[in-house]
Amino acid sequence: MKRILIWTEAEVSGLVKLYGLSRILTEVDEHGAVTRELSFDVGGNVVHRHPGQPTRAKHGLFDLTNIAPSEETEMELVEFDRLWAN
C-alpha cells in the first residue's frame, strides 16, 4: 500500500535555509522506499519533482532513505497524483 508523507521544517531541519523548500511530499511504497517526491518553495511552487522535472538535483532528496512501514498517510494518493500531474 502506497502512502503519502508531508515533510516540513519541523521534520527536516534546514529545509528552508539549506534547500529553499517549504515542504516535501513523498510517496512511500509498502517496503518503505520513497518512489516519488514533490518539493515546494516558500511561494507554493513545485520546484523539484523526482523522478522528473522540474528539479534542482540529480537525485531525490530521499533516495537512500527507508521509511518505517506504517498505515499512516498524510494526504490521499489521488491528491498527490493531481499535484504530480500539474
Secondary structure, 3 states (H helix, E strand, C coil): CCEEEEECCCCCCCHHHHHCCCEEEEEECCCCEEEEEEEECCCCCEEEEECCCCCCCCCCCCCCCECCCCCCCCECHHHHHHHHHC
